[in-house]
Amino acid sequence: MTQSSGIIDIYCMNKTKEPRLYAWEVSDEFWSKVEPLVPSKKREGKRKYLRDPGAGRKPIPSRTVFAAIVYVLRTGIQWKALSKKDFGSPSAIHRYFLEWQAAGFFERLWKKGLADYDEMEGIAWQWQSIDGGMNKAPLAQETVGHNRTDRGKKWEQAKHSRRRLWNPAVACRQRSADA
């Protein structure tokens, strides 16, 4: 492994000692295809701003934002768990994600990826299949157990109002001297 300054710079070596990118890293070749699709942020001409153009914090570079989004989507971490050192403010990255999503960036990226794959390998557009399931895993009951939040169906687990599970035949015992 080479010495790295952060997640973006991490490389691992394969058997031929050539650097290989991790699944969450954005290669130069991939970025060259993605960069034209990234929406640019423009100031509205009619709006009156309090700050002069160029004042305030510098925006995070688009490549860093895209690398952070890919990192979150590939690893499944929370937005707030992003490294500030490597990617910048997690809140800013999430804000960019929402803006890019509203601008249709990810849909354009998906269409571009499909077109590139169709050129390379070819997609059989005449025959497509979607598979999915919306039921519980068959072995889930054995490994996880019953759902304890479903209180309405758990009569056997409910606490009884009396101490005993069985009731005596006589409601109360008569303790008088007549007996």
RARAKA-V856438 format. One record per residue. N is the residue number from 0. PHI is phi as a letter, one per 20 degrees, with the letter a starting at -180 (NA if undefined). BURIAL is 1 if it has 9 or more other ideal C-beta (glycine too) atoms within 8 Angstrom, else 0. Layout:
N & PHI & BURIAL
N & PHI & BURIAL
This chain:
0 & NA & 0
1 & e & 0
2 & f & 0
3 & c & 1
4 & e & 0
5 & r & 1
6 & f & 1
7 & f & 1
8 & e & 0
9 & f & 1
10 & c & 1
11 & c & 0
12 & e & 0
13 & e & 0
14 & f & 0
15 & e & 0
16 & m & 0
17 & e & 0
18 & f & 0
19 & c & 0
20 & f & 0
21 & f & 0
22 & f & 0
23 & e & 1
24 & e & 1
25 & d & 1
26 & f & 0
27 & f & 0
28 & f & 0
29 & f & 0
30 & f & 1
31 & f & 0
32 & e & 1
33 & e & 1
34 & g & 1
35 & f & 0
36 & e & 0
37 & f & 1
38 & f & 0
39 & e & 0
40 & e & 0
41 & c & 0
42 & f & 0
43 & f & 0
44 & f & 0
45 & e & 0
46 & f & 0
47 & e & 0
48 & e & 0
49 & f & 0
50 & d & 0
51 & f & 0
52 & g & 0
53 & n & 0
54 & e & 0
55 & n & 0
56 & f & 0
57 & f & 0
58 & f & 0
59 & f & 1
60 & g & 0
61 & g & 0
62 & f & 1
63 & f & 1
64 & f & 1
65 & f & 1
66 & f & 1
67 & f & 1
68 & f & 1
69 & f & 1
70 & f & 1
71 & f & 1
72 & f & 0
73 & e & 0
74 & e & 0
75 & n & 0
76 & f & 0
77 & f & 0
78 & g & 1
79 & f & 0
80 & e & 0
81 & f & 1
82 & f & 0
83 & f & 0
84 & f & 0
85 & e & 1
86 & c & 1
87 & n & 1
88 & f & 0
89 & f & 1
90 & f & 0
91 & f & 1
92 & f & 1
93 & f & 1
94 & f & 0
95 & f & 1
96 & g & 1
97 & f & 0
98 & f & 1
99 & f & 1
100 & f & 1
101 & f & 0
102 & e & 0
103 & n & 0
104 & f & 1
105 & f & 0
106 & f & 0
107 & f & 1
108 & f & 1
109 & f & 0
110 & f & 0
111 & f & 1
112 & f & 0
113 & f & 1
114 & f & 0
115 & f & 1
116 & f & 1
117 & f & 1
118 & f & 0
119 & f & 0
120 & d & 0
121 & n & 0
122 & d & 0
123 & f & 0
124 & f & 0
125 & f & 0
126 & c & 0
127 & c & 0
128 & c & 0
129 & c & 0
130 & c & 0
131 & a & 0
132 & b & 0
133 & c & 0
134 & c & 0
135 & f & 0
136 & f & 0
137 & f & 0
138 & e & 0
139 & f & 0
140 & f & 0
141 & f & 0
142 & e & 0
143 & e & 0
144 & o & 0
145 & f & 0
146 & f & 0
147 & e & 0
148 & e & 0
149 & e & 0
150 & f & 0
151 & f & 0
152 & d & 0
153 & d & 1
154 & f & 0
155 & f & 0
156 & e & 0
157 & f & 0
158 & f & 0
159 & e & 0
160 & f & 0
161 & d & 0
162 & f & 0
163 & e & 0
164 & e & 0
165 & d & 0
166 & d & 0
167 & f & 0
168 & f & 0
169 & d & 0
170 & f & 0
171 & b & 0
172 & e & 0
173 & e & 0
174 & d & 0
175 & c & 0
176 & f & 0
177 & f & 0
178 & f & 0
